[in-house]
Amino acid sequence: MATPTLDDDGRIVTLDLHGLSVDEAVDLTYSTLRLAEDRGRNRLKVIHGSSTTTQGAQRRTIKRALHDLLDQGDLASHASSVLRSRDTLTLVLDLTASSDPSRITLRDVW
Protein backbone atom coordinates (compact mmCIF):
# COMPACT_ATOMS: atom_id res chain seq x y z
CA MET A 1 0.00 0.00 0.00
CA ALA A 2 1.26 3.47 -0.87
CA THR A 3 2.12 5.97 1.83
CA PRO A 4 2.20 9.75 1.57
CA THR A 5 5.50 11.47 0.86
CA LEU A 6 6.73 15.04 1.01
CA ASP A 7 9.75 16.59 -0.69
CA ASP A 8 10.97 20.16 -0.24
CA ASP A 9 13.77 21.55 -2.40
CA GLY A 10 13.65 25.01 -0.82
CA ARG A 11 11.41 26.48 -3.52
CA ILE A 12 8.83 23.81 -4.35
CA VAL A 13 7.13 21.48 -1.90
CA THR A 14 5.82 18.27 -3.47
CA LEU A 15 3.20 16.37 -1.49
CA ASP A 16 2.08 12.91 -2.65
CA LEU A 17 -1.23 11.96 -1.04
CA HIS A 18 -1.39 8.32 -2.14
CA GLY A 19 -2.48 5.97 0.64
CA LEU A 20 -4.55 8.51 2.59
CA SER A 21 -8.28 8.80 3.13
CA VAL A 22 -9.98 11.85 1.63
CA ASP A 23 -10.22 13.62 4.99
CA GLU A 24 -6.59 12.87 5.87
CA ALA A 25 -5.48 14.13 2.45
CA VAL A 26 -7.41 17.40 2.78
CA ASP A 27 -6.06 18.01 6.30
CA LEU A 28 -2.49 17.24 5.22
CA THR A 29 -2.82 19.50 2.17
CA TYR A 30 -3.93 22.44 4.32
CA SER A 31 -1.18 21.84 6.90
CA THR A 32 1.46 21.63 4.18
CA LEU A 33 0.10 24.71 2.43
CA ARG A 34 0.26 26.79 5.60
CA LEU A 35 3.82 25.70 6.40
CA ALA A 36 4.96 26.19 2.78
CA GLU A 37 3.59 29.74 2.91
CA ASP A 38 5.20 30.41 6.29
CA ARG A 39 8.58 29.24 5.00
CA GLY A 40 8.39 31.29 1.80
CA ARG A 41 8.07 28.49 -0.76
CA ASN A 42 6.78 29.61 -4.12
CA ARG A 43 4.90 26.44 -5.12
CA LEU A 44 3.05 23.53 -3.61
CA LYS A 45 2.64 20.58 -5.94
CA VAL A 46 0.00 18.15 -4.70
CA ILE A 47 -0.07 14.70 -6.28
CA HIS A 48 -3.59 13.40 -5.77
CA GLY A 49 -3.63 10.72 -8.43
CA SER A 50 -6.08 10.30 -11.25
CA SER A 51 -9.46 9.25 -10.03
CA THR A 52 -10.49 5.81 -11.18
CA THR A 53 -14.17 6.18 -10.36
CA THR A 54 -16.63 6.43 -13.21
CA GLN A 55 -18.34 9.68 -14.06
CA GLY A 56 -21.37 10.27 -11.90
CA ALA A 57 -20.22 7.86 -9.20
CA GLN A 58 -21.02 9.01 -5.68
CA ARG A 59 -17.71 7.87 -4.19
CA ARG A 60 -15.71 10.86 -2.93
CA THR A 61 -12.08 10.90 -4.10
CA ILE A 62 -9.08 12.97 -3.06
CA LYS A 63 -8.96 14.50 -6.52
CA ARG A 64 -12.64 15.52 -6.42
CA ALA A 65 -12.37 16.86 -2.86
CA LEU A 66 -9.36 19.05 -3.72
CA HIS A 67 -10.91 20.30 -6.95
CA ASP A 68 -14.15 21.10 -5.09
CA LEU A 69 -12.15 23.11 -2.52
CA LEU A 70 -10.50 25.00 -5.37
CA ASP A 71 -13.84 25.69 -7.04
CA GLN A 72 -15.22 26.98 -3.73
CA GLY A 73 -12.21 29.30 -3.38
CA ASP A 74 -10.91 27.67 -0.20
CA LEU A 75 -7.56 26.49 -1.56
CA ALA A 76 -7.26 29.07 -4.32
CA SER A 77 -7.33 31.94 -1.82
CA HIS A 78 -3.78 30.95 -0.84
CA ALA A 79 -2.43 31.01 -4.39
CA SER A 80 -1.80 33.55 -7.12
CA SER A 81 -2.55 30.85 -9.69
CA VAL A 82 -3.45 27.18 -9.85
CA LEU A 83 -2.35 24.68 -12.46
CA ARG A 84 -4.57 21.61 -12.76
CA SER A 85 -3.52 18.45 -14.49
CA ARG A 86 -4.81 14.90 -14.60
CA ASP A 87 -3.16 13.73 -11.39
CA THR A 88 -1.68 16.86 -9.79
CA LEU A 89 -2.50 20.35 -8.62
CA THR A 90 0.19 23.00 -8.48
CA LEU A 91 -0.50 26.05 -6.36
CA VAL A 92 1.68 29.07 -7.09
CA LEU A 93 1.88 30.71 -3.69
CA ASP A 94 1.79 34.39 -2.84
CA LEU A 95 5.17 35.16 -1.34
CA THR A 96 4.64 37.24 1.75
CA ALA A 97 6.99 35.42 4.12
CA SER A 98 10.74 35.57 3.85
CA SER A 99 12.36 32.34 2.81
CA ASP A 100 13.28 29.94 5.60
CA PRO A 101 15.85 27.40 4.39
CA SER A 102 14.69 24.74 6.89
CA ARG A 103 13.39 21.84 4.84
CA ILE A 104 9.78 20.86 5.42
CA THR A 105 9.27 17.20 6.24
CA LEU A 106 6.18 15.04 6.46
CA ARG A 107 6.69 14.93 10.23
CA ASP A 108 6.40 18.74 10.36
CA VAL A 109 2.91 18.72 8.85
CA TRP A 110 1.50 15.44 10.09
C-alpha positions in Angstrom: 0.0 0.0 0.0 1.3 3.5 -0.9 2.1 6.0 1.8 2.2 9.8 1.6 5.5 11.5 0.9 6.7 15.0 1.0 9.8 16.6 -0.7 11.0 20.2 -0.2 13.8 21.6 -2.4 13.6 25.0 -0.8 11.4 26.5 -3.5 8.8 23.8 -4.3 7.1 21.5 -1.9 5.8 18.3 -3.5 3.2 16.4 -1.5 2.1 12.9 -2.6 -1.2 12.0 -1.0 -1.4 8.3 -2.1 -2.5 6.0 0.6 -4.6 8.5 2.6 -8.3 8.8 3.1 -10.0 11.9 1.6 -10.2 13.6 5.0 -6.6 12.9 5.9 -5.5 14.1 2.4 -7.4 17.4 2.8 -6.1 18.0 6.3 -2.5 17.2 5.2 -2.8 19.5 2.2 -3.9 22.4 4.3 -1.2 21.8 6.9 1.5 21.6 4.2 0.1 24.7 2.4 0.3 26.8 5.6 3.8 25.7 6.4 5.0 26.2 2.8 3.6 29.7 2.9 5.2 30.4 6.3 8.6 29.2 5.0 8.4 31.3 1.8 8.1 28.5 -0.8 6.8 29.6 -4.1 4.9 26.4 -5.1 3.0 23.5 -3.6 2.6 20.6 -5.9 0.0 18.1 -4.7 -0.1 14.7 -6.3 -3.6 13.4 -5.8 -3.6 10.7 -8.4 -6.1 10.3 -11.3 -9.5 9.3 -10.0 -10.5 5.8 -11.2 -14.2 6.2 -10.4 -16.6 6.4 -13.2 -18.3 9.7 -14.1 -21.4 10.3 -11.9 -20.2 7.9 -9.2 -21.0 9.0 -5.7 -17.7 7.9 -4.2 -15.7 10.9 -2.9 -12.1 10.9 -4.1 -9.1 13.0 -3.1 -9.0 14.5 -6.5 -12.6 15.5 -6.4 -12.4 16.9 -2.9 -9.4 19.1 -3.7 -10.9 20.3 -6.9 -14.1 21.1 -5.1 -12.2 23.1 -2.5 -10.5 25.0 -5.4 -13.8 25.7 -7.0 -15.2 27.0 -3.7 -12.2 29.3 -3.4 -10.9 27.7 -0.2 -7.6 26.5 -1.6 -7.3 29.1 -4.3 -7.3 31.9 -1.8 -3.8 31.0 -0.8 -2.4 31.0 -4.4 -1.8 33.5 -7.1 -2.6 30.8 -9.7 -3.5 27.2 -9.9 -2.4 24.7 -12.5 -4.6 21.6 -12.8 -3.5 18.4 -14.5 -4.8 14.9 -14.6 -3.2 13.7 -11.4 -1.7 16.9 -9.8 -2.5 20.4 -8.6 0.2 23.0 -8.5 -0.5 26.1 -6.4 1.7 29.1 -7.1 1.9 30.7 -3.7 1.8 34.4 -2.8 5.2 35.2 -1.3 4.6 37.2 1.8 7.0 35.4 4.1 10.7 35.6 3.9 12.4 32.3 2.8 13.3 29.9 5.6 15.9 27.4 4.4 14.7 24.7 6.9 13.4 21.8 4.8 9.8 20.9 5.4 9.3 17.2 6.2 6.2 15.0 6.5 6.7 14.9 10.2 6.4 18.7 10.4 2.9 18.7 8.9 1.5 15.4 10.1 
